[in-house]
Amino acid sequence: MHTRGTKLLAGLVLLLLLYGHTVSSLCAQPDYARWGRIAVQETIKRYQASVLDYLHIGRQEVSPTVAEEQFKLWVKQGTREFGVLVTVRFNPKTNEQLSISFKETSS
């Protein structure tokens, strides 16, 4: 014989199984999040500026052991505002950062 509590528990378990994956995927960070944080932190240090906007441009696989994530940051340094293209190069197998480069842009 099933009690009301058992039916309620079974219903909750079913909901968790059906929607649990959806909820966890909503909370998951994108693959580039780590490299984006590094790009922002290093840009702030390099330019002594605040970051006003952030755009992930994309990932490029250079080789099986080298990948690049590229970001465009809009920064403010005093009264000057400008863009900075930041490229973070890393080993996708080990997640070891290999290099970071910066290129200022006017737009």
C-alpha positions in Angstrom: 0.0 0.0 0.0 1.3 3.4 -0.9 0.9 6.3 1.4 0.4 9.9 0.3 3.9 10.7 1.4 5.4 8.0 -0.7 3.5 9.2 -3.8 4.7 12.8 -3.1 8.3 11.6 -2.7 8.1 9.6 -6.0 6.7 12.7 -7.7 9.5 14.9 -6.4 12.1 12.3 -7.5 10.6 12.2 -11.0 10.6 16.0 -11.3 14.3 16.0 -10.2 15.2 13.4 -12.7 13.3 15.2 -15.5 14.5 18.7 -14.8 17.7 18.3 -12.8 19.9 18.3 -15.8 18.3 21.5 -17.1 18.8 23.3 -13.8 22.5 22.2 -13.6 23.2 23.2 -17.1 21.8 26.7 -16.5 24.2 27.1 -13.6 27.2 25.8 -15.5 29.8 28.3 -16.7 30.9 28.4 -20.3 34.3 26.9 -21.2 35.8 30.3 -21.7 34.8 31.8 -18.3 38.2 31.0 -16.7 40.1 32.7 -19.5 37.8 35.6 -19.5 38.4 36.3 -15.8 42.2 36.1 -16.5 41.8 38.5 -19.5 39.9 41.0 -17.4 42.3 40.8 -14.4 45.4 41.1 -16.5 44.0 44.0 -18.5 43.2 45.9 -15.3 46.7 45.3 -14.1 48.4 46.2 -17.4 46.4 49.4 -18.1 45.5 50.5 -14.5 42.0 50.9 -16.0 38.5 49.8 -15.3 36.7 47.4 -17.7 33.4 48.8 -18.9 32.4 46.0 -21.3 33.4 42.5 -22.2 32.9 40.4 -25.3 34.0 36.8 -26.0 35.0 36.7 -29.6 35.8 33.0 -29.8 38.1 30.1 -29.5 40.6 28.9 -32.0 42.3 25.5 -31.9 45.9 26.2 -33.0 47.1 22.6 -32.5 46.1 19.7 -30.3 48.0 21.2 -27.4 47.5 24.9 -28.1 44.2 26.9 -28.1 43.4 30.6 -28.0 40.5 32.4 -26.5 40.0 35.9 -27.7 38.1 38.7 -25.9 37.4 42.4 -26.7 37.3 44.6 -23.6 36.3 48.2 -23.5 38.3 50.0 -20.9 38.4 53.4 -19.3 41.8 54.8 -18.2 41.2 58.2 -16.7 39.2 60.1 -19.3 40.3 57.9 -22.2 38.1 55.0 -23.4 39.4 52.4 -25.8 39.2 48.8 -26.8 41.7 46.0 -26.0 41.8 42.7 -27.9 43.1 40.1 -25.4 44.3 36.7 -26.6 44.9 34.1 -24.0 46.9 31.1 -25.3 46.7 27.8 -23.3 47.0 24.1 -23.5 43.5 22.7 -23.7 44.6 19.3 -22.4 46.1 20.6 -19.2 44.5 24.1 -18.9 48.0 25.6 -18.5 48.2 29.2 -19.5 50.9 29.7 -22.1 50.7 33.4 -22.9 48.5 36.5 -23.0 48.7 39.3 -25.5 47.0 42.7 -25.7 46.3 44.9 -28.7 44.6 48.3 -28.4 41.8 49.3 -30.8 40.0 52.5 -31.4 36.6 50.9 -31.7 
